[in-house]
Amino acid sequence: MVKHEIDHVVWYDKRGCMVLSYGDGESDRIVATKRIAAKLAQEVGLLLVPTAAGTVLWVRDPDTWRAA
């Protein structure tokens, strides 16, 4: 995977933040609205997947993963 390619985005309702996880194992926590998280996920080509109430998760399509 490419360094700092976003692998998944999790948005937490209670915390009002999103966590970006990258292919190199790093992550960032950013204060953001659900709308901002959704827009970012869409821009980088992530897919929405089912999660527990209070969180939203977008992940990279396995067909688009790059070899390390």
N, C-alpha and C positions, 0 to 999 in steps of 0.2 A: 504494500500500500504506500501511497505517496505520503510523505511527512506532512502532517497537519491537514490531511484531507478529512473532512468531517464524516464520521461513520454513523453517528446517531445524535439526535437532539431529544432531550427530555425536558418537558416544561412542568413545573410544580405549581399548582394553584395556590396552596397555602403559603408558599415561600415567595411567590411572584417572581420566580426566576427560571432560567433555563440552564441546563448543563450541556455543553458541547463536548462530545468525546471524539478524539481523533485516532486515525490509523496507527499513529506511533505510540499510543497508550496515554498520551497527555489529555487533559480535560480543562475546561474553563467553565466557571459559574458566572452567569451574567444576569443582572436584574432586567427583566423583560416581561412584556405582556404575552399572552397566548398568541395574539395576532402577529407580533414580531417573530416569535418562535416559528409559527406556521409559515410565514413568508420566507424566512431563512431556509427552513427545511425544503420548501418548494424550490427555491433558487439553486440549491445544491443537489436536487434530484432525489430526496429521501421519500420513503413511503410511510404513510400513517399506518400504525398497527394497534390492535386492541390493547388496552391497559386498564389498571384499576382506576376507580373514580379518584379524581383529584390530580391525575397526571395524564400527560399526553406524550406519546413516543413516536418518533419518526426514525426509520432505519434505512441504511443503504440497501438497495436492491442487490441481492447476492449475485445477480448476473452482471453487475457493474463493478464488482470488487476487482482490485488489481493485485497481482502477485507481489509479495514482499521483495 
